Amino acid sequence: QVQLVESGGGLVHAGGSLRLSCAASGSIFSIFSINIMMGWYRQAPGKQRELVATITSGGSTNYADSVKGRFTISRDNAKKMVYLQMNSLKSEDTAVYYCNALVRTTYYWGQGTQVTVST
């Protein structure tokens, strides 16, 4: 059982910043949270959900080329939280952002939080 709840989305002008948060809970996180890979994905209308960033329990990160240098993913295992700091936002970043947890071979998703970058 995994529950993920995103927050922090909103409307921001191009060039601005937002910090997304994801709170994880459930029996799996109570025991194995440290060993669960966490990530952020996003989906714009009419497009497929795409990878934004991932982070392992050891702190190894991976970013989509489109966000490298602008976004930073981090996690706090004690608080069971994962974050996505988004800087220098562009209109192309507009999407619903989803928190993700990979447990063995199963992906779990939050409800998503809308990020809209205006120009």
Secondary structure, 3 states (H helix, E strand, C coil): CCEEEEECCEEEECCCCEEEEEEEECHHHHHHHHHCEEEEEEECCCCCCEEEEEECCCCCEEECCCCCCCEEEEEECCCCEEEEEECCCCHHHCEEEEEEEEECCEEEECCCEEEEEEC
